[in-house]
Amino acid sequence: MPDISPTSLASARGARAVVEPTLLPIDQDRLWTDIAAGCEGCADPLVRGLLATGIRNHATFANGLAALIGRKLGDRSVADDALSELVTEAFAADPEIVAAAAADLVAIRERDPATANYATPFLFFKGYHAVQSYRVAHWLWNNDRRYLALHLQSRTSELFAVDIHPAARLGRRILFDHGTGIVIGETSVLEDDVSLLQGVTLGGTGKNVGDRHPKVRRGVLIGAGAKILGNIELGEGAKVGAGSIVLESVPPFTTVVGNPARPVGTRHSALPAFTMDQMLPPIDYMI
């Protein structure tokens, strides 16, 4: 049985622990057991109903996630129960959606120091909810149910302040830390193991058509408020400083900062998405 517990390793700096990512398939039954265990110590009577409807009333991770998305995105146009049934249909047709959702949850537990257990991000982290809602919308988009996909995109934006076009392509183990204000355009690509902070934009540069949005390779960390614009590439392991405006491709394992962003320091060898280390090397200018 794969171990889904994060394994702490000593960092090169000593003061900060880094975590080796869980790359093996996630045991969803064990994950669901761990999610339920994270609620055992809660005695607040006002939360018992939430824990029951969110976790204890469901036998599997997939069932619990389908019910959660239905409750979150349901409205007078598409009722909660109908939407949960739609999500269940998507999960049955494409089990990769559930596998990716489980991997995303474990990635949050490994990378986010504010996460004490698996139940907390599953129930309360809107960055996680937004990514999983996108995954269902992406399935709808690829199955020619595009108006419904766009409805889910709209509801996700309204509820979570995260706007992901359903045609964008996201890999596994994606972390949207806080999530507020993240915008991801139609032809964007996020490979596996990417971490984004709040306020990040992966956008175009104007009214260009076709392939016009950024390609973010594995292990990239993008700091809060950064804007990545145009059909450019952030190479594997790149780091973008908070508030930067990136208009040109970034080489692998390179840190960029500023407006317009430019490389600073020397190339690193780690994947910053795993460490979530947003510190920058010394720079010789300020904007």
N, C-alpha and C positions, 0 to 999 in steps of 0.2 A: 504494500500500500504506500503510495507516495506520501512523503512528509510535507504537510502544508504549513508547518510552523516555520517562521523566519529564523534563519541562522545568522547570528551576529558574528562579524569578523572585525578584527582590529583594523582601524584605518591607518594610512600612512602618517596622518597628522597626530594620531594618538588620542586626541580629545574628542573625536567624533567617531561613532560606530557606523560602519557601512554594512549593508545586508546583501548577501548573495541572492540573486533573484531565483525564484522558483520557476524553472523552465519545464519541468515534467508536467504531464497532464494532471489536472487537479482531481482528486477524489471528491466528487460532489456530495456523496453521502456523508463522508466525514466532515466536509466543510459545513454542511447543513447542521450536523450534530454540534459542531463548534459554535455556529451562529446561535443555536438555541441555548447552548451553555453560557454564552455571554449575557443572557437575560436572567439567569437564575437568581442573581443576587438582588434584583429589582423588586422592592416591596411597595412602591408607590402605587396607591390604588387608582390614581388617574391615568397611569400608563398601562395598566394590565390589559385593557381592551386593545390598545395599540399593539402590544406584544402578542396578543392572541391572534388578531387579524393579520398581523404582519409576519408572524413566524409560527406560533404553536398550532394554528389551525391547518397547517400545510405539511404534507408528508415529505416533500422533496424540495431541493433548492430551486428547480425549474418552476414548480408550482407556486412557491413563495414569491419568486421574482415576477412571474406572470401576474399574480394578484397585486403585487406592489405597483407595477407599471399601470395596470388598469385603474387602481385607486388614484394614482397620481395624475394621470392624463385624462381620465374620464370626465366628460362634461355633458351638457344637454344635447350636444350634437352626436356624441358617441358615448353611450352609457358605460359605466365602470365594468359591468359583467361582460358586455359585448366586447369591450376592448381587451379584457383579460383572456377571453376565448380566442380572440385574434392573435394575441401574443403566444398563447399555447400552441396555436396552429403554426406560427412561425418557428417556434422551438422544435416542434415535431418534424417540420419540413427541413430544418437546417440546425442540427444539434450543435454546430460550430458556434452559434449565437450564445448558447448556454455555456459552452466551454470557455468562450472568450469572457463572458461575464464573470465566471468563477475565477479566471486568471486575473482579471482586473481587480477583483475584491482582494485577492491575496497580495497583489502588488501594492494596494493601498496600505494594507496591514504592515507590509515590509518597509515601506518608504516613509510613511507619515507618522511622526512621533506623537501626534494628537490622537492616534487610533489605538485604543486599549484592547480591542477585541474585534471580531468580525461582525458582530451584530450592529455596532455603531455606524460604520459606513453603509452597511446594507440598508438600514432603516432611515438614516438621517443625512447622508452626504449627497448633496444635489449634484455635485460633479459626477459621482458614480451613477446617479439616476439618469442624468442627461446622456451619458455615454450609452447606457443600456437602452434607453428610449431610441437613441439614434440607431442602434443595431437593428431594432425591429423596423424602423422607418427605412433603413437601407435595404432590408429584405423586401419590403413592400415595393420600393423603387425598382429593384431588379426584377420584380415579378409584375411589372406594368400596372401597379396599383398606385400611381404617382400622386393623385390628389389626396388619397389617404395618407401616403407618406408625408406629403407637405403639411397635412393637418397635424400629424404628430410632431413634425418639426416646429410648427407654429405653437402648439401647446407646450412643447419643451422650452421654447424661448420665453413664452409668457410666464411659466411657472418657475423656471430655474435660472433665467437670464443667461442661458447658454444656447447659441444658435449654430447648429451643425447641419449643413445641407445634406440631405439623405443620399446624394450621389457621392459624397466624399468617401474615402477609403481609410478606415482605421484598423490597425492591427490589434494584437493582444497586449495585456498588461499595460493599459493606458491609465495614467493618473491625471485627472483634472483637479488640482489642489485648490479648494474653495470654489473654483468654477465660474464665479460671477463675471460676466462680460466677455467670456470666450466666444469668438466667432471663427467658424471654419467654412471656407468657401467650397463651391461645388466640385472643383477638380483637385482639391487638396488631397495629399496622401500622408498619413502618419503610420510609419512602420511600427513594429513591436517595441515595447519598452520605452515609450516616450512619456515625459512628464511636462505638464503645462501649469503655470500659475495663473491667477486671475487676470482678466483683462487682456489676454493674448488674442491677437488677430492674425489669422492666416488668410490674407485677402488678395485681391487683384490690385492693379495699378490704374484702372480706368474702365473703359468700355470695351476692352479686348474680348474677343470670343474664343471659344475652344479651350485648350489647356492653359490656364492662366493663373493657377494658384500654387503655393509652395509644396515641395516634397520634403518631408521631414524623415530622416533616416533613423535607424535604431539607436536608442540610448541618448537621444537629444534631450536637453533640459532648456526650456524657454522661460525666462523670468517674467515677473508680473509686469503687465502693461506693454510688453514688447509687441511690435507690429512687423510681421514678415509679409512682404508684399511682392506679388508677381510670381511668375513661373520660374522660381529659383530653388536651389537645393541646399538644405542644411545637412551636411555630411554626418556620417555616423559619429556619435559621441560629441557633437558640437554643443557649445553652451552659449546662450544668448542672454546678456545681462538685462536686468529689469529696465524697462523704459526705452529700450533700444529700438531703432527703426532700421530694418534690414532690407536692403534693396538689391543686394548682390549675393550670389551663392557663397556659402561658408564651407571651407574645407573640413574634412573629418578631424575630430579631436582638437578643434580650435575654439577659443573663446573670443566673442565679439561683443562690443559695447559701444553705445553712443548714437548720435544722430548727425549724419548717417553712421551706421555701425561699422567699426573697423576692428581687425584683429588686435588683441593685446596679449602680452606675455608669451610664453613658449607653449608649444603643443603639449597637451596632456595625454595620458594613456588610458584613463578610466572612462567609464560611461557615466556622465554626471546625472543622468536620470535616476540612477540607483541611489546615489549618495544624497541627492537633493541639496548639494553644497552650492549655494549661490554666491559665494565669495568670489571676488575677481582679483586677478593679479594687479600689481601697481600699474597705474596709467599716468601718462604725462600730459593729459589735457582733460578739460571738463566742458560739457555743454550746459 
